[in-house]
Amino acid sequence: MPNPTAARPRVSAPIPYRRRDWKRWTLLAVYVSAYGGFIGVAVAAPALLATAVIGGINLAVVWGFALIVLAFIVALAALRLPEQG
């Protein structure tokens, strides 16, 4: 009887699964970079966020709403990727 705890050969995931994982990580990187940029500007140059950009609304509010919209776009894009196995 074979030993069930014996090491099994490692089987790599098929290429399409890796590609989907790469796309998910890319979506996450896009959002994290946008959010990190917002936090970086808030820490390094908070006066810049007080600048009025659209109809008297400051950059902080516009960027904040853009992050919310981007979160929905990233979520919808991630949902369109097929499930793994």
RODO-2510 file (C-alpha; in nm, 4 decimals, decimal comma):
residues 85
     n   res          X          Y          Z
     1     m     0,0000     0,0000     0,0000
     2     p     0,1467     0,3407    -0,0975
     3     n     0,2324     0,5889     0,1711
     4     p    -0,0247     0,8772     0,1538
     5     t     0,2166     1,1166     0,3243
     6     a     0,4948     1,0540     0,0747
     7     a     0,6027     1,3515    -0,1304
     8     r     0,4180     1,3774    -0,4562
     9     p     0,5666     1,5329    -0,7657
    10     r     0,4692     1,8958    -0,7934
    11     v     0,2436     1,9632    -1,0886
    12     s     0,2480     2,3169    -1,2188
    13     a    -0,0770     2,4901    -1,2970
    14     p    -0,1816     2,5059    -1,6596
    15     i    -0,0796     2,8247    -1,8385
    16     p    -0,4305     2,9770    -1,8613
    17     y    -0,4615     2,9657    -1,4817
    18     r    -0,1285     3,1413    -1,4423
    19     r    -0,2361     3,4048    -1,6921
    20     r    -0,5562     3,4702    -1,4986
    21     d    -0,3581     3,4986    -1,1761
    22     w    -0,1258     3,7453    -1,3443
    23     k    -0,4228     3,9523    -1,4566
    24     r    -0,5690     3,9545    -1,1058
    25     w    -0,2378     4,0663    -0,9576
    26     t    -0,2164     4,3369    -1,2235
    27     l    -0,5623     4,4650    -1,1328
    28     l    -0,4608     4,4740    -0,7686
    29     a    -0,1371     4,6565    -0,8550
    30     v    -0,3303     4,9205    -1,0512
    31     y    -0,5582     4,9937    -0,7591
    32     v    -0,2831     4,9853    -0,4967
    33     s    -0,0711     5,2252    -0,7016
    34     a    -0,3633     5,4695    -0,7389
    35     y    -0,4381     5,4489    -0,3670
    36     g    -0,0691     5,4685    -0,2766
    37     g    -0,0347     5,7772    -0,4940
    38     f    -0,3241     5,9381    -0,3100
    39     i    -0,1714     5,8599     0,0285
    40     g     0,1721     5,9703    -0,0910
    41     v     0,0400     6,3061    -0,2068
    42     a    -0,1570     6,3451     0,1171
    43     v     0,1603     6,2904     0,3192
    44     a     0,4139     6,4720     0,0999
    45     a     0,2092     6,7629    -0,0377
    46     p    -0,1240     6,8033     0,1401
    47     a    -0,1654     7,1550    -0,0010
    48     l    -0,1838     7,0027    -0,3482
    49     l    -0,4977     6,8134    -0,2511
    50     a    -0,6654     7,1435    -0,1591
    51     t    -0,6332     7,2660    -0,5179
    52     a    -0,9687     7,3203    -0,6889
    53     v    -0,9876     7,1147    -1,0086
    54     i    -1,3464     7,0618    -1,1231
    55     g    -1,6109     7,3219    -1,0521
    56     g    -1,4467     7,4332    -0,7290
    57     i    -1,4207     7,0776    -0,5922
    58     n    -1,0764     7,0076    -0,4530
    59     l    -0,8414     6,7392    -0,5784
    60     a    -0,8821     6,5269    -0,2642
    61     v    -1,2547     6,4797    -0,3231
    62     v    -1,2153     6,4169    -0,6966
    63     w    -0,9337     6,1674    -0,6399
    64     g    -1,1293     5,9972    -0,3602
    65     f    -1,4348     5,9486    -0,5807
    66     a    -1,2085     5,8309    -0,8629
    67     l    -1,0683     5,5662    -0,6269
    68     i    -1,4197     5,4473    -0,5468
    69     v    -1,5078     5,4254    -0,9166
    70     l    -1,1769     5,2506    -0,9880
    71     a    -1,2526     4,9955    -0,7149
    72     f    -1,5807     4,9068    -0,8880
    73     i    -1,4088     4,8859    -1,2273
    74     v    -1,1369     4,6589    -1,0886
    75     a    -1,3974     4,4404    -0,9161
    76     l    -1,6016     4,4053    -1,2350
    77     a    -1,2905     4,3285    -1,4376
    78     a    -1,1885     4,0627    -1,1846
    79     l    -1,5359     3,9080    -1,1985
    80     r    -1,5106     3,8787    -1,5762
    81     l    -1,2032     3,6586    -1,5419
    82     p    -1,2983     3,2901    -1,5394
    83     e    -1,2731     3,1000    -1,2145
    84     q    -0,9775     2,8745    -1,1502
    85     g    -1,0542     2,5078    -1,1682
***
